[in-house]
Amino acid sequence: MDNLRYIRQTMERAGSFTAVPGKGGVLMGIIALAAAQASARQAGPSGWLAVWTVAAVVAMAIGIGGAAMKSQRFQVPLFSGPGRKFIAGFTPAVIAGAIMTVVLYRAGVSGFLPGIWLLLYGAAVLSGGSASVRVVPMMGACFMFLGTVALLLPGWNDVLLAAGFGALHVIFGTVIAVKYGG
């Protein structure tokens, strides 16, 4: 029995986290595109940040809910070995992004936030995606590229946020939905 348990645990750790929600990614992208439009109409940084914060919370809820539903549909535990690896790789960069947001906003330097968000979210997806299907780390690399561009060309922040959190989520979400079952 110990040998069977060891073999099962080894196979679980070696698997891929396939519960990344493609349809959820598309919805997250649509939320981001709506946030990009709404944030462009804000008079100041506080309104702009409020719009993107609400969008991030809604998108996170969609992502978590979508992953839970997909893992249930495929009868794979969400917190299996690969799922835990995904969370362990994803979480630190997202927490760093949240901390950097507070620090930079308080310092009055919110113009760097889009680049930092895209770069750190890309790092989170790339790192967490190493335990997932191949397309997920590719998406993370694309986010990191856009984050770098946003940091080097800050006048394009709103466009790059829409391209990253909007378009990339829609594109890669569609690929994941079609190739990896929703």
N, C-alpha and C positions, 0 to 999 in steps of 0.2 A: 504494500500500500504506500509506503514511503517513496519507493521508486516511481510509482505512478503519479503521486502528488508532485514530485520533483520534475518529472517529464511535463506534466500539465503546466506547472508554473513557468518552466523554461519556454515552452511553446507560447504561452500567454505573453511573456516579456518580449519575445521575438516578433510578435505580430505587429500589424499596422493599426493605427487608430483610424478607423474608417467612418467614425460617426461625425466627421466634419460635415455640417449641413449645407448642401449646395443650394437648396431652395431658400434656406435661412440666409445664406450669403447674398442671394439676389434681393431678398427683402431688406437686409442690412444696407445694401447699396442704394436701394430706393429711398430708405430713410436718410441716408447721407446726401443724396441728391436734393431731397426736400430741405434738409438742413443747410445746404450750400445756398439755396435760393433764399431761405429765410434769414440766414446770417448776413447775407449781402445787404439786406434792408435795415440792419441794425445801425443805430447812430454811433455807438461807441463800443469799446472792447468788452464791457460787462455784458451787454446784450448779446454780442457775438459769441462770447464764451458760454453764456447761458444756453443759447440755441444748440451749440455743439455738445455741451454737457448732457442736455436732455437727449440728444440724438445718440450719444455714446451709451447712455444707460438703456435706452430702448433697444439699440442694436445688440448690446450685451445680453439682454433678456431674450432677444430673438435667437442669438447664437447658442446660448445655454439650452433654451427650450428646444431648438431645432436639433441639437446634438442628442439631447435626452430622447426625443421622439425617434430619431433615426437609429439610435442604439437599441431602443426597445423594439423597433420594427425588425431589425436584423438579429435580435436576441443576443446582443453582445453587451456585457455590462459596461456602463459608461466609465466606471472607475476601474477598469481592468488594467493590466500592466501598461499597455500602450496609451490608454486614456490618462493614467497617472503621469506618464512621461510627457504627454502633450501639455497637461496642466502645469507640470513642473517647469517645462521649457517656456511656456507662454506667460505665466504670471509675473515673473520678476520684471520683465521689460514694461509690462502694462502698469505695474505699481510704480516703477521709476517714472513713467510718463505722467502719471497722476501727481506725483510729488513735484516733478519739474513744472507742471502746469501751475500749481499753487505758488511755487517759488517765483517763477517768471512773471506771473500775473501780479503778484504783490510788488515785485520790483518795477512794474510798469513796462515790461519788455515782452508784451504778448505777441509781437510780430514774429517771434521765432517759434511760437507754439505749433503752427501747422507743420513745419519741417520736423520738429521734435516728435510730434504725434505720429506722423507718417513713418519716420525713421524707427522709432521705438516699437510701433505696432508691427512694422515689417520685421524687426528683430524678433519680436514675440512669435509671430506666425512662422518665421523661418526656423527658430529654435524649437518651438512646439511641433511644428510640421515635420521635423526630422523623425518623429514617431508616427507619421501619417503617410498618406499616399503622396507620390512624387509631385503632384501639381500644387500641393499646399506650400512646400518650401519655395517653389518657384513664385507663387503669389507673394510670399514674404519678401523675396528679393526685389520684386517689382515695387512693393511699398517702400523698401529701403532706398531704391533708386529715386523715386519721387520725393522722398523725404530729403535726400541729399540735394536734389534740384531746388526744392523749396527753401532750404537753408542758404543756398548760393544765390537764388533769385527771389528774394522775399516779396517782390511786387506781384508775383503770380500765386500767392498763397491760396486765395479762394478757389482759383481754377484748379490748382494741384490737389486741394482737399477734395473737390468734387471728382477729379480724375481718379484719385486714390481710393478714398472710402466709398465713392459712388461707383464709378465705372469698373474699377478692378474687382470690387465685390460682385457686381453684376456679371462680369465676364467669367471670372473664375468660379463663381457660384453656379453659373450655367454649365460650365465644363464638369464640375463635380457632380451636379445633379444628373447630367446625361451619362457620364462615364462610371460613376460610383454610386448610383442608386439613390438619388435625392439628396 
